[in-house]
Amino acid sequence: MKYFIICVLILLSCGKNLADEDGDFRGKRPSNLVYSPDTLTYIPSTQFSITSATPTFTQGSGSNARFTITYPINNSIKINELTGVVTVYNTIGGSQLYNLDIKIENIAGSTTFTNALIIDVK
C-alpha cells in the first residue's frame, strides 16, 4: 500500500509539470494576431485581386495552426489556412466595409480575433 501511495504521488507531481499554469494539459492557444497594415483598400475595377500581408501571431502549442474567417462569410474573400494571408477578388461587388473576424486553431484549441482585418471596398 505504501508503494501504491508513493506511485500516485509521483504521477500527480509529474502531471502538474506537464500542464500549463492554468492546469491545462493541452497547452497554449494562439494569441496576438496582427495584420500590418490592418486595413486593405480595394478598388475592384482596377485590380483583379488584392492580398494582405502575412500576419504575425503567437503560435502557442504545436506547429500546425489553421486560419479561418468566421465573419463575414463571403465567397470573394479567401484566407490561406496555413499562412493567414487574406485575398479579396474583384467579384466582391460594390462599396462596403468588411471587418473580418479570424479564428486560429491549434492542438490546444482556438482563438477568434474580432475585427482582425478591415477591407475597404471602394
N, C-alpha and C positions, 0 to 999 in steps of 0.2 A: 504493500500500500504506500509505503514511504517513497518508493521509486516512481510509482504512478503520479504522485503529487509533484515530485520534482520534475518529471517529464512534462506535465501540464504547465507548470510554471515556466519552464524553458520555452515551450511552444508559444505561450502567451507573450513572453518578452520578445521573442523573435518576430511575431506578428506585429507588435506595436512598432518595431523598427521598420517594417516594410510599408506601413501605412503613412500617408502624408499627415500634416499637422491637424487636419480635420478628422483623422481616423479613417480616411477613405483609402481602400486598397487599390482602387482603380487608377489613382494618380491625379494629374492636373489636367483640367480642361483648357482649351485655347483661350488666350486673352489678348488685350491690347491691339486690336485690329486698327491699322491706319492706312488709308489711301492718301497719297500725296501726289498731285493735288486731290482734294476731297470733292471737287466739282468738275464734271465734264460738260463742256458746252458743245452741243452738236447741231449742225445745220445739215439735215438730210439731203437737201437739194444740191449741196456742193461736195458731199463725201458719201462714198458707199457705206463706210462704217467708221467708227471711232473706238479706240481701245484705251482702257485705263492703264495706269502704271501697275506693276506688281506690288501688292500691298505688303506691309510688314506686320508681323504679329508674333506673339509669344506662343511657341508650339505647344507647350505643356507636355503631356506624356505621349510617348511613341513618336513615330515619324511619318504617319500616314494621315495627315489632316485632309479633310474633304470640305470644299466650299459649296454652298448652295444659296440661291436667292430665295428668301422666304416671302418677301413682299416688295413691290407688286409682281405678280406673275404676268410676264409679257413675252411673247414669242420672239420679239425683236431685241430683247435684252438677254444675253447669254453670259454665263460665267464658266471659266475653266475650273473644273472641280479640284484640280491638283495645285494650281497656282493662284487662284483667286482673281485672275485678270478678267475684267468685265469688257465685253464687246457689245456695242449698240449698232444695229443695222438700219439702213435707210427705209425699211418698211415700218418704222415706228410711228409714222404719221405726224400730225400737227403739233403745234406748240404746246408743251406741257413740261412740268417739273416732276421728276421722279425721285423720291427719296428711297433708296434701296436698303432693305434690311437683309443682312447677310449672316448666314449661320456657318460656323466652322465646327466640325466634328472630329474627334479623335477617339482613341481607345477609352479615355476617361469619361467621355460624354460630349456635350455640345454647348456652345455659347452663341447666342444670337445678338448681333450688333445692330441696333436701330439707327437708321439714317447714316449708315456707314459710308455711302457714296451717293452723291447727288448728280443726277443727269438733267441738264437743262436743254431741252429740245427747242430750237428756235423755228 
